[in-house]
Amino acid sequence: MRFFGFKSVILAALALSGCANNAPLPEAPPQDALRVATHNVHYIIASRETGAWSVQDWEDRKVAQDAAFKSLDADIVAFQEMESFAHNSLNIDNFALDWLREQNPDYGVAAEGDPRSFPSTQPIFYRKARLTMRDHGWFFFSETPDVIYARTYNGSYPAFASWAAFEENGTGKLFKVFNVHFDFSSRENRRRSALLVAERIKPLIDAGETVFVIGDINAGLGSKPATIITEAGVRFTPVSGSTYHWNRGVNLTGPVDHLAATPDVARLADPVVVRRKFDGVWPSDHYPVFVDFRLP
């Protein structure tokens, strides 16, 4: 009976997902807002010609991904899994990054570079008319965090944080953005990753800097990772409902994609989760999430 009950829930959710094309597009940000967004866009399997997350699948969804990006009208968008995955080989190509950069010339790209020396799978796009990048970097969730592509604490696939420092044009206001993606399968990896993030951001916060921590933590706000990061001196904005949808528009889990900022940053509205297809296509298996803030 439980199986059939669960199956009924899935079927109902799939039916409801058909309404996703009619979900409203985001409203434009207030004039004085800094709109900050996060989106896990799922890696492309560069060696797979067809099928799930293949090169052909990317060709089928790339227009939708660009439409989703444009719909956000964000000043900052932090991406996770923006990678053309080549298994054990280092792939210089990044189809999604190159595509979005070409389609959006008004945006610069921070936290990316030659993948032999700078991991480029978590770039941070920023509106050039509003912001100037002053610095960027990365560290891996590992015993050796400053070694590129170091494996995680239990030896699984590398996971890391990218970061970028920005100056607001015209005002000179400075802030840093940390873009994180925690291990989905290991609770201990997530805990230790959060500890490392806290270790890196706390001295900045204690020195009075404005800091954002955003991305896919693969956990809810009541979790240990979220608590650890909060204790370092940032406040999470409470996201309502699913942000991961199984690439089907099925909203069965709590949010895993989050945005946090130091208390000096004012939150102007609740987070918005963009739960819709674009031209009939899901851009990814995660929804984009954004929040409108005001810098101090």
N, C-alpha and C positions, 0 to 999 in steps of 0.2 A: 504493500500500500504506500509506503514512503516513496518508493521509486516512481510510482505513477503520480503521486502528488507532486513530486519534484519535477517530473516531466511536464505536468500540466502548467507549473509555474514557468518553465522554460518556454513552452509553446505560447503562453499568454504574453510573456515578455517579448518574444520574437514578433508577435502580432503587433504589439504596441510600438516596436521599433520602426515599423512602417510609417509611423507618424513623424519620424525624426526629420524628414525633409521640410516639414512645416514648422519646426521649432524656430522661434524668432532669432534673428541675427543680433549680436550684441549692439547695445546703444553706444554712441560716441562718448568718449571720456569727457568729464568736465574740463573746462579750460585750464584749470590750475592743477590737474591731476597728473601724476606719474603712473601710467598704466604698466603693470608688471605681470608677465604671463609665464606659464610653464606648459610644456607639451612633450610627452614621450611619444615619438613618432615611429617606433619599431624599426629595428635594423632591416636592411635589405640583404638577402643571401645572394651575393654576387655570382656565385657559381651555379645557382639554380635558375634555369631559363624560364620555367613555368611553375605554377603552383603557388602555395601560400608564401608570401613575403619574398617572392622571386623577382628577377629583373622585370619580367612581364607584369607582375603584380604592381611593381613600382610604377611602370608606365601607365597602368590603369588608374592609379590613385594620386599621381603627382599633381595633377591639376586641382584635385580636391584639397590636397595638402597646402598648396599655395593659396587657394580660396579661403581655407581655414585661417591661415596666417594673416591674410589681408583683413579678414573679418574682425580680428582682435583689435586692430588699430592701436597696437600697444607700442610703448616706448622701448620696452625690453621684453624679449622672448627668450627664455632659456629652454634649450632642447636637450632631450636625452635620447639615446639610441639612434642618433643621426649618423649611421654607419653603413657602409657597403661591406658587409662581413665576408671575409675571405678565409674562414676557418683558421688554420694555424699560420697563414701568411699575412704579412703587413700589406694592406691595400692602400695605395696612394689615392685611389679614386674615392670620392664621396658624392654619390649621385644626388642625394637629397640636399646636401649643403650647397653644391654647385647650382642646382636648379633654383633653390629659393634665393640665393644671392643674385643670380641672373634676372630673376623676375621682380626683384625688389631693390633697385639701385639706391633708393633713399635710405637703406639700412646698411650699417657697417656690421662686421662680424668680429666679435671678441672671443677670446678663449679658443682659438684655433690656429693652426700653423702646419708646417711640414710634419706629417704624422710620425716621421722617424725621430722627431725630437719634441713634438707637442701633440698630445692626444686630441683629436679633433672631433670626437663623437659627441661632445657636449658643448657645442658652440652657444654663444650668447649674442643674439641679434639685437642691435640697438638703433634707434632713430637718430641719424646723423645731424639733423637739424636741431635736435634737442640736447644731445649728449656727445661728449668726446671721451674716448677711451684713453685712460692714462697708464694703465698697466694691466697685465693678466698673467695667469699661471694655473697650476694644477697640483694636486697631490693624490696619491693612491691610497685606498683603504687597505693598508698592508703593514707588515712589520717594517718595511722599508718604503715609506710613503713618498719619498722623493726620487725613487727609481721608477722610470717610466715603464708602464705595463707590468708592474709587480703584481703578483697574484694576491688574492685576498687572504685573510688570516687563516682560513682553513684550506687554502690551496686551490680554490675555485677560480672561475674566470675573473680577470682584473675588473675592478670597479673603482671609481674615483670621483673627486670633486674638481670641477673647473671653477675659476673665479676671474672676475674682472673689476677694475677700479674705474669709476666714471666721474666726470665733472659735468655739471649742468651748464650748458652754454648760457652766458649772460648773467648768471647769478654766482658762478664759481662754487656752488655747493658740491661737495664730494661725498661719494658713497661707494661701497663695495657690494658686489653680488656674488654669492656662492651658489653654484649649481650642482646639486648632488643627485646621485642615483645609487640607492642601497640595494644589496643582494635580496632577491625575492624569495630565496629558498632557505637561507640560514638566519635564524634569529640572532645567533651569537655574532655573525658577521655584521648584521645591522646594528647591534648594540655597540660593537667596537668601532664601527664606522662613525656612529654618532659621537662617541667619545673623542675621536680624532677631529671631527668637525668642531666640536665644542672647544677642544684644545687650541685649534687654530683661530677661532673667532673671538674667544674671550679676551685675549690681550688687546685686540682692536676695540672691542666694546668698552673695556675698562679705560681705554685711552680716550673715549668719547667719540669714536667713529660711528658713522651710520652704516649699518650692515643689513643686508637681506640674505636669507637662506631659503632657497626655493628648489623644487624638483620632486622626484619620485622617491619617497622614502620607503615604499612598500609596507606601510604601516599606518595606523590611525593615530589621532592626536592623543589618545590615552595610552599609547604604547611607550615602552622604555626608550626607544630612540628619540621620539618626540619630546619626552620629558627631559632627557639629557641635553638636548639642544636648547630647550626652553630655559633650563637652569644656567646656560651660558650667557643669557641676557637678551634673547629675542622672544617675540610673541607671535604665535601662529594665528592666522585668520581661520576661523572654523568653516571648513567646506562642508556643504550639505549634500549627501547622496554619493552615488558612485562616480568615480573618475576613470575607472577601467571597465570596459564593456564587452570583452571577449571578441572584439571586432564584429559584433552582431547587434549592438545597441541594447544589450541585456544588462540591466542594472541591478545586480544581485549582491554586490559587496560595498563596503564603506569606502570612503575616499582614501587614496594612497598618494595622490599628488597634492602638494601643499606649498603655501607661501608664508614666510615669517619675516619679521622686521624688528629692529630695535625700537624701544618705546618712544623715541623721539620722532618717529614717522607716524603720521596720522593716517588711519584707514578711513576712506571716504564712503565706502559702501561694503556690503558683504561680497565675498568671492562669487564669481560667476563661472559656472561650468557650461561650456558650449556643447550641448548634447544634440548634435544634428549632423546629418550627411550634407555633403556639398556636391551638387550635380548628381545626386543619387549614389554617392560613394562615400564610405567612411575613410577619412584621411589616415586613421591609425586605430589601434585597439584601445587607446586612451583618448579621453576628451581633453581639449585645451582648457586651462583654468586661468583666470586673471583676477586681479584686484586693483582697484584705483586707490593710490596712496597720495599723500602730500608730503614732500620733503620738508625737514625742519628749517 
